[in-house]
């Protein structure tokens, strides 16, 4: 999903006044510092992930609940990536949370949306006609959708870059490329899903293998040897997740907050999501497992939460859409991430950005 290396810490610090304190605090311990300027470079050389994890002490979670009418099965929207299944219901986009750069100012007239994705300060929407609409912070061209882009089936948003998967199995990337995150590997094809971390990108191929590229200081772009049978992927600040067909989760990359240390015995998983430094898993029984950084309560799943059909992770917040139509949120709320707007009635999909959230609601 989202985050920023220390090289960009000055930018984040300037935004603290706008309510991004939680993101800054979480990112100050993110590992090595990139030194490259915002100039496209070749994909970074793989580094070996470090080991030891340090557990964070759970704090009381800030929890919010919005009761909604019963909805159709939700379109799964994991953090920073969204894929719309065939025949997905389309709708309009509702956004809430921080709006310093227009990330919650949805373009007027946007409709027919079947999937959404949130970057650190920008949003993406996939329309039923296979085109992409972007808005929000555009310092690196992350909201400048390539001219003529069509036939898109999935989207993903990183810190300053964006990804689109086309129906022919190829990937298109735009935005910042300082660490190779927008430099799609030559010849990459047969892709069925994509995910974007802060400065790295992931692609799931039809053979169940994963390809990664971009910033790799913590091993987030070093896919574990022999990893196969993958059905879904997610990317956090400097960690990556993969869901296997047997319902287990594999994680790699930064582990300083335990975000890449999957809980022992976790099985029966059907969906995954990655926040800044925390991870989420949806189980087949409709319950949620969370691990990693818990400084804002983002990894403290509300007691008794069940019946969940879709998950999303923001920077330091978590969202769950239940099969009965209610929306549950926990974690950071300093930018209004957990203040749900009334317009969310009937939401059919959710997504988390850095300090903002997105949802698709049925067309009026």
Secondary structure by P-SEA (a helix, b strand, c coil): cbbbcccaaaaaaaaccccaaaaaaaaccccccccccccccccccbbbbbcbbbbccccccbbbbbbbccccccccccccbbbbccccbbbbbbbbcccccccccccccccccccccccccbbbbbccccbbbbbccccccccccccccccccbbbbcccbbbbbccccbbbbbccccccccccccccccccbbbbcccbbbbbccccbbbbbccccccccccccccccccbbbbcccbbbbbccccbbbbbcccccccccccccccccccccccccbbbbbccccbbbbbccccccccccccccccccbbbbcccbbbbbcccbbbbbbccccccccccccccccccbbbbcccbbbbbcccc
